[in-house]
């Protein structure tokens, strides 16, 4: 993510140790919804100098990408219900992530693939610092897809294999 510059937010928060990593024990969507509500509140209450973003990793629930996508609708409703619209947004990552109108093995899908399903809670304030105009934000997924298409699927898979090997050490 950082090495390929796929996320303009990642390097700053990673190097600054500003990411909160939470692994949920939820085994059903309702429990995950409760964990998500807790994490939305925790992120909003934390000073940005201490926690800028949260990765809510949920390895035991929503393994099926279709069910995960259905949950994202519910997650957005929760953001609104807690009055965090315009304050926090959710980015989605899943092992089977697939953009609309792409083939399952298309390389651009890897921009949002992760070892486990997760919800990335981002402060809108942080996003605004990186992209001054909404058009800039719209260009990020297009730029990332183009970068991975240039890299190629085989190279991407080799890179992922290297990351998995390095993480075992």
Residue pairs with C-beta under 8 A, 6 or more apart in sequence:
1 7
1 10
2 10
2 11
2 14
4 147
4 148
4 151
5 11
5 147
6 111
6 144
6 147
6 148
7 140
8 130
8 131
8 140
9 53
9 122
9 126
9 127
9 130
12 18
12 52
13 19
13 52
13 53
13 126
16 52
18 48
18 49
18 50
18 51
18 52
18 53
19 51
19 52
19 53
19 54
19 55
20 39
20 42
20 43
20 46
20 51
20 53
20 54
20 55
21 54
21 55
21 57
22 35
22 39
22 54
22 55
22 56
22 57
23 57
23 58
23 59
24 31
24 32
24 35
24 56
24 57
24 58
24 59
24 60
24 61
25 31
25 60
26 32
26 34
26 35
26 58
26 60
26 61
27 60
27 61
28 61
29 61
29 62
29 67
29 71
29 74
31 61
32 58
32 61
32 62
32 71
33 71
33 74
33 75
33 78
35 56
35 58
36 56
36 75
36 78
36 119
37 78
37 82
39 54
39 56
39 121
40 78
40 79
40 82
40 84
40 88
40 121
41 82
42 51
42 54
43 51
43 53
43 54
43 88
43 121
43 123
44 84
44 87
44 88
48 123
48 125
48 126
52 123
52 126
53 120
53 121
53 122
53 123
53 126
54 120
54 121
55 118
55 119
55 120
55 121
56 118
56 119
56 120
56 121
57 116
57 117
57 118
58 116
58 117
58 118
58 119
59 116
59 117
61 117
62 68
62 71
62 94
62 117
63 95
63 117
64 96
65 94
65 95
65 96
65 97
65 98
68 92
68 94
68 117
69 92
72 90
72 92
75 90
75 119
76 90
79 85
79 88
79 89
79 90
86 124
87 123
87 124
87 125
88 121
88 122
88 123
88 124
89 121
89 122
89 124
89 127
90 119
90 120
90 121
90 122
91 112
91 119
91 120
91 122
92 112
92 119
92 120
93 112
93 113
93 114
93 117
93 118
93 119
93 120
94 112
94 113
94 114
94 117
94 118
95 113
95 114
95 115
95 116
95 117
96 104
96 113
97 109
97 110
97 112
97 113
97 114
98 104
98 106
98 109
99 106
99 108
99 109
99 112
99 141
99 145
102 108
102 109
105 153
106 153
107 148
107 149
107 151
107 152
107 153
107 156
108 144
108 145
108 148
108 149
110 148
110 156
110 160
111 141
111 144
111 145
111 148
127 137
131 137
131 140
148 156
151 159
